Amino acid sequence: MTSVQVMAFVGFIVLCSVPLVFALYAIRDRKTRKKG
């Protein structure tokens, strides 16, 4: 693999993981913050 392919692969993984991490944080936020 060339360095360009590695960079593209890493960028793809990061782009895919960002929404997942954001969703996990949102779910955790909802559980901790209970609406009165």
N, C-alpha and C positions, 0 to 999 in steps of 0.2 A: 504493500500500500504506500502511496506517495503521501507526503505531508499534507497536500491539498485534500486528499480523500479523508485523511484522519481528521483534519479541521472540519470538513463538511459533516463527518459522522458525529463528532463531538457536538457541533452546533445543532444537529438534528436531535440528538438526545436531550440537550439543554432545552430546546424549544418544546419538546414533548413533555419534559418533566416539570416545566414551569406551571402549566395549568393544573397538573396533579398536585403539586405542592400547595398552590393557591387554594385548591378545593379542600385539601386536608386542613389547612389553617382555618378556612372558613367554617368547616364542620366543628373543629375544636373550639373555635370562638363561640359558635352557637351553643355548644354544650356548657361552656364555662359561664357565659353571660346568659343568665335566665331572665326573661322579660317579666317584670313585675306586673 
